[in-house]
Every structure is written in C-alpha cells, then in structure tokens.
Amino acid sequence: MGIGIFIFIILMFQSFRLMEYILIHGAGFKMILQILFYMSISFLPFVLPMSLLFSILITYGRMNNDSEIIAFRSIGLSFPSIIAPAFTLALITTFLSLQVSFQLAPWGNRQSEVLIHKLAALKPGTTIKSGVFSEGFFNLVVYTNKVDSRTGWLKDVFIYDERNPQNPMAIVAPRGKLVTKDEPPIYKAFLRLYNGNIHRPQKNIYTKIDFETYDIFLEDAIRIGEKQKTLLSLTIQDLYQKLKNPSLPENEKRLFAIEYHRRWALSFACLIFALMGASLGSVANKRSGKSSGFVLSIGVVVLYWSLYMIFEGLGKSGWLPVSLSAWSTNILLGTYSFYTFKKHLSI
C-alpha cells in the first residue's frame, strides 16, 4: 500500500508534464501508460525505503495503540525480539532496493527518455514556437515567424547549425516543412527547406549556396536516447566505468561519484528506517490512531531528503568529500535511531 501511495503522490507532480504530452505532442493512451509504467519503475529506489518506513510505522503504531507491545513485554519478550520482523523485512528490502537502484530503475528511466524523445521526433514542430529562438531543437537554433504544428509548415525560417563545431553554418529560407517517418524501431524526422540559401564562414572565406530544396536530417529517437543518457539512466557498472576514466573532468567526476554513493546510501537507509520506524511506532500517540504512522512517515521522509539535499549541495561544491556528503544523512539518522533503540532497551 505504501508503494502505491508514494508512487501516486510522485506521479501527481508529473501530471502537468503528462498533460503536455497529450495536448501538445498528441501522445496516445497506450504511450501515456507506457511512460507512467517506466516512470514508476524509475521512482522505486526512492519509494521502497519510504514505503518500508510507512508500513513499519503503521504496524507498530497499531500494535502500540492496541497495547500489544505492552503485552509482549509483560510475557518476557525483549524489544529486539519484537522488532526482529521489521529488521528482517528491512534486510530483504535493502537487497531489493540495491538491485532496483543498480539495474532496474536506470532501465526504466532510459525507456521513459526514449519514449519522450520519440514523441519529439514524431511531432518535432511542437518544440518550435513562432517568433522565438528555439535552442533545444535537435541541437539546432531555429527561428520562424510562423509555425503550423499540425501540418509541420514553417514560414520565414532561420537556422543556425553548429552540430559540427568546425564547420557551422546559417540557413535562411522563406518556407520549410517538418517531415516524420514512423518506421519502428527507427523514428526519423527531417526538415525540408525551399528556395533558400546557406551561409558558411570558414576562416577567411565566406560561402553562399542557393538551393531549391534542402533537407536537414534530424537524429532518430532511439539514437537520441542513447546519446543523451542522463545520470539517472546509468547503471552502477556505467557509473563505475565513468569514475575509472582518468580524463574525466573533476566536476563531472564529482557528480558521478555522488550518484554512485547515493544509490548505496539510499538502499541502506532501509535498515535505518526499520530501526527508527519500530522505535517511533512503539511510542506513537495512542489518541492519534492510524494517522500517526502516516504523518510520522511523511515527516521523516521530508527530514531525510532535506538533510540529503543540504549535504549533497556541500558535496557538489567541494565543501565535503563526496562519500561523506552522500552518507552524512544516514549517519545522523542512524545515530538517532540507535539512541531511540537504546532507550527502549532500558524500559
């Protein structure tokens, strides 16, 4: 239930983005379901520890509310024996979380990226706005006075092509048309310009070429998904290989190292959440009933991510070593959890 609740909450924050895919890019119901599925998989490394904390707080809060913990203690059961099931579940969840963080979640994130790029390739005109320089259009800078996203026709087109830094060029045409070809597994798109000219400065030479038709071939969605693989789409092996690269710039190496340690730290947070959840649930306010567990879980999650973002920022800026910035939140909350656990032992 916790996994379902937290995935639903996170997807609610993505609702405006999903509406854009439907209204602007014309995504079908099947594709939206696919994107939701892959997004949900990519969220699992964050959701599993939160759901574990939620379930333990609910369970032990209910036991405390019904005085079952007092009954267990009265017949001689120690507190470690009472929380043993929670810790066992935490060990299983930690193992699952590691596997998900290392392989499954990067795969889900990559699949959602490919689908989103596929949408852009099938309807590239939706990324171009009239009277605006569009810099994110397949690594081109595009300006047009008028664009018809439904038919793909452009009027008064200016393009600056710097995909080859050694040979940049400017292209001007009175009209053009965006053409797409949906031929799985390749989704091709190209921009056909009419009766324009190409301007190409090269050292001390300036070249102007007139044309009747000129096609600019845009990259297909699958290759874009490979080329623009984000940090979250890298598997643990990919991150390890990146970190072994001696020519990697220091700032990029720091980002990869933080991501590498974050995946380990977030998975092992399950053990801390189990200890904290059982301890807090056992002393939850009886009058608050079932809502106490949910409120406490949200509070702990907010605290965890607030501390993590602070330490991550210190790590990215170089104020803290990378490994320490990723593990500091676990160390702090782990110390507090052990302290509460010791208090229960003395009762």
Secondary structure, DSSP 8 states (H G I E B T S, - for coil): -HHHHHHHHHHHHTHHHHHHHHHTS---HHHHHHHHHHHHHHHHHHHHHHHHHHHHHHHHHHHHHTTHHHHHHHTT--HHHHHHHHHHHHHHHHHHHHHIIIIIHHHHHHHHHHHHHHHHHHSGGGG--TTS-EEEETTEEEEEEEE-TTT-EEEEEEEEE-SSTTS-EEEEEEEEEEEEEEETTEEEEEEEEEEEEEEEEETTEEEEEEEEEEEEEE--HHHHHHHT--GGG--HHHHHHHHH-TTS-HHHHHHHHHHHHHHHHHHHHHHHHHHHHHHHHHT--GGGTTHHHHHHHHHHHHHHHHHHHHHHHHHHHTSS-HHHHHHHHHHHHHHHHHHHHHHHHT-
